[in-house]
Amino acid sequence: MTSVFLAGGITPENIKQTIEGVHPYGVDVNTCTKESNGFKDPEKLRLFIRNAKEVGSRCHAYAQ
């Protein structure tokens, strides 16, 4: 099996579907969690991490 990192266009809103569809080793988060001033938006990061952990734990348990 090959380990895959996903990047590009991953948002707090689509991270669950992304992980469930691909089962990546990891994901990169950048532009979609930034505010217009270029800094990370703390609330978007919280939502991204919460959603990723929720579905990630289910995928990890399934893979075991």
N, CA, C and O atoms as CSV, one atom per row, in Angstrom:
chain,resi,resn,atom,element,x,y,z
A,1,MET,N,N,0.843,-1.178,0.000
A,1,MET,CA,C,0.000,0.000,0.000
A,1,MET,C,C,0.886,1.237,0.000
A,1,MET,O,O,1.928,1.250,0.654
A,2,THR,N,N,0.485,2.276,-0.724
A,2,THR,CA,C,1.225,3.519,-0.819
A,2,THR,C,C,0.605,4.560,0.100
A,2,THR,O,O,-0.616,4.696,0.161
A,3,SER,N,N,1.452,5.293,0.812
A,3,SER,CA,C,0.978,6.386,1.660
A,3,SER,C,C,0.807,7.636,0.809
A,3,SER,O,O,1.685,7.984,0.018
A,4,VAL,N,N,-0.326,8.309,0.974
A,4,VAL,CA,C,-0.651,9.482,0.172
A,4,VAL,C,C,-0.932,10.664,1.087
A,4,VAL,O,O,-1.675,10.544,2.060
A,5,PHE,N,N,-0.336,11.801,0.771
A,5,PHE,CA,C,-0.685,13.070,1.399
A,5,PHE,C,C,-1.519,13.845,0.395
A,5,PHE,O,O,-1.170,13.905,-0.784
A,6,LEU,N,N,-2.611,14.437,0.843
A,6,LEU,CA,C,-3.453,15.239,-0.043
A,6,LEU,C,C,-3.256,16.718,0.249
A,6,LEU,O,O,-3.069,17.114,1.399
A,7,ALA,N,N,-3.298,17.519,-0.788
A,7,ALA,CA,C,-3.178,18.965,-0.646
A,7,ALA,C,C,-3.956,19.638,-1.768
A,7,ALA,O,O,-4.138,19.072,-2.846
A,8,GLY,N,N,-4.405,20.836,-1.497
A,8,GLY,CA,C,-5.063,21.638,-2.521
A,8,GLY,C,C,-6.568,21.587,-2.457
A,8,GLY,O,O,-7.175,20.555,-2.742
A,9,GLY,N,N,-7.169,22.686,-2.088
A,9,GLY,CA,C,-8.621,22.798,-2.089
A,9,GLY,C,C,-9.326,22.085,-0.956
A,9,GLY,O,O,-10.548,21.942,-0.986
A,10,ILE,N,N,-8.587,21.636,0.040
A,10,ILE,CA,C,-9.206,20.942,1.168
A,10,ILE,C,C,-9.652,21.988,2.182
A,10,ILE,O,O,-8.851,22.785,2.670
A,11,THR,N,N,-10.941,21.969,2.487
A,11,THR,CA,C,-11.538,22.974,3.366
A,11,THR,C,C,-12.127,22.310,4.607
A,11,THR,O,O,-12.263,21.088,4.658
A,12,PRO,N,N,-12.477,23.121,5.609
A,12,PRO,CA,C,-13.166,22.553,6.768
A,12,PRO,C,C,-14.477,21.862,6.374
A,12,PRO,O,O,-14.907,20.909,7.023
A,13,GLU,N,N,-15.098,22.355,5.309
A,13,GLU,CA,C,-16.380,21.806,4.875
A,13,GLU,C,C,-16.249,20.509,4.085
A,13,GLU,O,O,-17.181,19.704,4.093
A,14,ASN,N,N,-15.130,20.274,3.404
A,14,ASN,CA,C,-15.023,19.062,2.582
A,14,ASN,C,C,-14.003,18.047,3.092
A,14,ASN,O,O,-13.776,17.025,2.444
A,15,ILE,N,N,-13.387,18.312,4.237
A,15,ILE,CA,C,-12.349,17.411,4.739
A,15,ILE,C,C,-12.905,16.015,5.043
A,15,ILE,O,O,-12.222,15.019,4.802
A,16,LYS,N,N,-14.109,15.930,5.559
A,16,LYS,CA,C,-14.679,14.612,5.882
A,16,LYS,C,C,-14.822,13.755,4.625
A,16,LYS,O,O,-14.401,12.598,4.609
A,17,GLN,N,N,-15.413,14.321,3.575
A,17,GLN,CA,C,-15.598,13.575,2.338
A,17,GLN,C,C,-14.250,13.223,1.710
A,17,GLN,O,O,-14.090,12.152,1.125
A,18,THR,N,N,-13.292,14.125,1.836
A,18,THR,CA,C,-11.963,13.892,1.270
A,18,THR,C,C,-11.295,12.700,1.940
A,18,THR,O,O,-10.772,11.816,1.262
A,19,ILE,N,N,-11.309,12.674,3.256
A,19,ILE,CA,C,-10.677,11.573,3.989
A,19,ILE,C,C,-11.418,10.266,3.735
A,19,ILE,O,O,-10.793,9.232,3.497
A,20,GLU,N,N,-12.747,10.307,3.784
A,20,GLU,CA,C,-13.523,9.083,3.570
A,20,GLU,C,C,-13.311,8.520,2.167
A,20,GLU,O,O,-13.306,7.303,1.983
A,21,GLY,N,N,-13.137,9.389,1.183
A,21,GLY,CA,C,-12.990,8.935,-0.193
A,21,GLY,C,C,-11.612,8.402,-0.538
A,21,GLY,O,O,-11.483,7.512,-1.378
A,22,VAL,N,N,-10.572,8.943,0.111
A,22,VAL,CA,C,-9.207,8.608,-0.283
A,22,VAL,C,C,-8.440,7.840,0.793
A,22,VAL,O,O,-7.528,7.079,0.471
A,23,HIS,N,N,-8.793,8.027,2.055
A,23,HIS,CA,C,-8.062,7.431,3.186
A,23,HIS,C,C,-6.571,7.785,3.126
A,23,HIS,O,O,-5.721,6.895,3.123
A,24,PRO,N,N,-6.254,9.089,3.078
A,24,PRO,CA,C,-4.857,9.497,2.950
A,24,PRO,C,C,-4.074,9.276,4.239
A,24,PRO,O,O,-4.650,9.153,5.320
A,25,TYR,N,N,-2.765,9.230,4.105
A,25,TYR,CA,C,-1.869,9.174,5.259
A,25,TYR,C,C,-1.906,10.506,5.997
A,25,TYR,O,O,-1.776,10.549,7.220
A,26,GLY,N,N,-2.084,11.589,5.250
A,26,GLY,CA,C,-2.129,12.925,5.839
A,26,GLY,C,C,-2.723,13.925,4.868
A,26,GLY,O,O,-2.891,13.642,3.682
A,27,VAL,N,N,-3.038,15.104,5.396
A,27,VAL,CA,C,-3.569,16.184,4.573
A,27,VAL,C,C,-2.816,17.470,4.890
A,27,VAL,O,O,-2.344,17.673,6.009
A,28,ASP,N,N,-2.715,18.324,3.893
A,28,ASP,CA,C,-2.091,19.629,4.048
A,28,ASP,C,C,-3.196,20.671,4.037
A,28,ASP,O,O,-4.097,20.628,3.200
A,29,VAL,N,N,-3.120,21.589,4.954
A,29,VAL,CA,C,-4.107,22.665,5.004
A,29,VAL,C,C,-3.362,23.987,4.884
A,29,VAL,O,O,-2.386,24.230,5.595
A,30,ASN,N,N,-3.832,24.838,3.977
A,30,ASN,CA,C,-3.163,26.119,3.815
A,30,ASN,C,C,-4.170,27.198,3.453
A,30,ASN,O,O,-4.793,27.781,4.341
A,31,THR,N,N,-4.335,27.468,2.197
A,31,THR,CA,C,-5.094,28.616,1.727
A,31,THR,C,C,-6.534,28.644,2.227
A,31,THR,O,O,-7.043,29.712,2.566
A,32,CYS,N,N,-7.186,27.520,2.278
A,32,CYS,CA,C,-8.610,27.484,2.620
A,32,CYS,C,C,-8.891,27.796,4.088
A,32,CYS,O,O,-10.053,27.895,4.480
A,33,THR,N,N,-7.869,27.948,4.891
A,33,THR,CA,C,-8.072,28.317,6.293
A,33,THR,C,C,-7.506,29.699,6.600
A,33,THR,O,O,-7.372,30.075,7.764
A,34,LYS,N,N,-7.174,30.450,5.559
A,34,LYS,CA,C,-6.629,31.793,5.763
A,34,LYS,C,C,-7.726,32.846,5.708
A,34,LYS,O,O,-8.744,32.684,5.034
A,35,GLU,N,N,-7.487,33.930,6.438
A,35,GLU,CA,C,-8.336,35.107,6.344
A,35,GLU,C,C,-7.839,35.954,5.174
A,35,GLU,O,O,-6.802,35.651,4.585
A,36,SER,N,N,-8.565,37.000,4.842
A,36,SER,CA,C,-8.174,37.851,3.719
A,36,SER,C,C,-6.838,38.554,3.955
A,36,SER,O,O,-6.184,38.970,2.999
A,37,ASN,N,N,-6.425,38.691,5.224
A,37,ASN,CA,C,-5.147,39.343,5.520
A,37,ASN,C,C,-3.960,38.379,5.414
A,37,ASN,O,O,-2.816,38.775,5.638
A,38,GLY,N,N,-4.231,37.116,5.074
A,38,GLY,CA,C,-3.162,36.137,4.899
A,38,GLY,C,C,-2.848,35.303,6.121
A,38,GLY,O,O,-2.099,34.331,6.027
A,39,PHE,N,N,-3.403,35.662,7.269
A,39,PHE,CA,C,-3.183,34.894,8.491
A,39,PHE,C,C,-4.220,33.781,8.610
A,39,PHE,O,O,-5.313,33.874,8.052
A,40,LYS,N,N,-3.867,32.741,9.336
A,40,LYS,CA,C,-4.800,31.634,9.557
A,40,LYS,C,C,-5.992,32.117,10.386
A,40,LYS,O,O,-5.840,32.912,11.314
A,41,ASP,N,N,-7.158,31.628,10.039
A,41,ASP,CA,C,-8.386,31.918,10.775
A,41,ASP,C,C,-8.534,30.848,11.849
A,41,ASP,O,O,-8.744,29.680,11.521
A,42,PRO,N,N,-8.428,31.217,13.131
A,42,PRO,CA,C,-8.480,30.219,14.208
A,42,PRO,C,C,-9.747,29.361,14.187
A,42,PRO,O,O,-9.689,28.163,14.467
A,43,GLU,N,N,-10.881,29.963,13.861
A,43,GLU,CA,C,-12.130,29.193,13.846
A,43,GLU,C,C,-12.146,28.194,12.693
A,43,GLU,O,O,-12.610,27.067,12.867
A,44,LYS,N,N,-11.653,28.581,11.531
A,44,LYS,CA,C,-11.573,27.647,10.401
A,44,LYS,C,C,-10.625,26.493,10.725
A,44,LYS,O,O,-10.897,25.345,10.375
A,45,LEU,N,N,-9.514,26.802,11.394
A,45,LEU,CA,C,-8.576,25.742,11.787
A,45,LEU,C,C,-9.213,24.780,12.782
A,45,LEU,O,O,-9.061,23.565,12.656
A,46,ARG,N,N,-9.930,25.318,13.773
A,46,ARG,CA,C,-10.612,24.455,14.755
A,46,ARG,C,C,-11.588,23.517,14.064
A,46,ARG,O,O,-11.613,22.319,14.342
A,47,LEU,N,N,-12.393,24.068,13.161
A,47,LEU,CA,C,-13.386,23.264,12.446
A,47,LEU,C,C,-12.705,22.217,11.564
A,47,LEU,O,O,-13.146,21.069,11.512
A,48,PHE,N,N,-11.639,22.607,10.876
A,48,PHE,CA,C,-10.895,21.676,10.028
A,48,PHE,C,C,-10.361,20.516,10.861
A,48,PHE,O,O,-10.540,19.354,10.498
A,49,ILE,N,N,-9.712,20.830,11.967
A,49,ILE,CA,C,-9.115,19.795,12.818
A,49,ILE,C,C,-10.191,18.908,13.431
A,49,ILE,O,O,-10.042,17.686,13.463
A,50,ARG,N,N,-11.271,19.509,13.916
A,50,ARG,CA,C,-12.359,18.719,14.515
A,50,ARG,C,C,-12.946,17.750,13.486
A,50,ARG,O,O,-13.139,16.572,13.786
A,51,ASN,N,N,-13.226,18.232,12.288
A,51,ASN,CA,C,-13.798,17.376,11.250
A,51,ASN,C,C,-12.821,16.288,10.813
A,51,ASN,O,O,-13.219,15.144,10.594
A,52,ALA,N,N,-11.550,16.642,10.686
A,52,ALA,CA,C,-10.544,15.654,10.284
A,52,ALA,C,C,-10.390,14.571,11.342
A,52,ALA,O,O,-10.307,13.389,11.009
A,53,LYS,N,N,-10.352,14.957,12.605
A,53,LYS,CA,C,-10.214,13.969,13.681
A,53,LYS,C,C,-11.427,13.049,13.740
A,53,LYS,O,O,-11.291,11.842,13.943
A,54,GLU,N,N,-12.607,13.623,13.563
A,54,GLU,CA,C,-13.832,12.822,13.635
A,54,GLU,C,C,-13.829,11.706,12.598
A,54,GLU,O,O,-14.034,10.541,12.940
A,55,VAL,N,N,-13.606,12.044,11.371
A,55,VAL,CA,C,-13.630,11.033,10.313
A,55,VAL,C,C,-12.339,10.224,10.298
A,55,VAL,O,O,-12.358,9.042,9.955
A,56,GLY,N,N,-11.228,10.837,10.660
A,56,GLY,CA,C,-9.950,10.132,10.678
A,56,GLY,C,C,-9.930,8.995,11.667
A,56,GLY,O,O,-9.355,7.943,11.387
A,57,SER,N,N,-10.540,9.182,12.809
A,57,SER,CA,C,-10.572,8.108,13.804
A,57,SER,C,C,-11.423,6.945,13.314
A,57,SER,O,O,-11.117,5.789,13.609
A,58,ARG,N,N,-12.482,7.234,12.574
A,58,ARG,CA,C,-13.309,6.155,12.011
A,58,ARG,C,C,-12.537,5.401,10.940
A,58,ARG,O,O,-12.599,4.173,10.882
A,59,CYS,N,N,-11.812,6.120,10.095
A,59,CYS,CA,C,-11.029,5.473,9.031
A,59,CYS,C,C,-9.904,4.644,9.622
A,59,CYS,O,O,-9.633,3.540,9.149
A,60,HIS,N,N,-9.251,5.160,10.642
A,60,HIS,CA,C,-8.147,4.439,11.275
A,60,HIS,C,C,-8.663,3.150,11.913
A,60,HIS,O,O,-8.033,2.100,11.794
A,61,ALA,N,N,-9.795,3.231,12.580
A,61,ALA,CA,C,-10.365,2.040,13.214
A,61,ALA,C,C,-10.753,1.011,12.155
A,61,ALA,O,O,-10.598,-0.191,12.368
A,62,TYR,N,N,-11.253,1.479,11.022
A,62,TYR,CA,C,-11.647,0.586,9.938
A,62,TYR,C,C,-10.433,-0.123,9.347
A,62,TYR,O,O,-10.515,-1.296,8.980
A,63,ALA,N,N,-9.307,0.585,9.253
A,63,ALA,CA,C,-8.103,0.025,8.639
A,63,ALA,C,C,-7.405,-0.986,9.535
A,63,ALA,O,O,-6.587,-1.769,9.050
A,64,GLN,N,N,-7.699,-0.990,10.802
A,64,GLN,CA,C,-7.014,-1.876,11.752
A,64,GLN,C,C,-7.392,-3.316,11.533
A,64,GLN,O,O,-6.907,-4.196,12.245
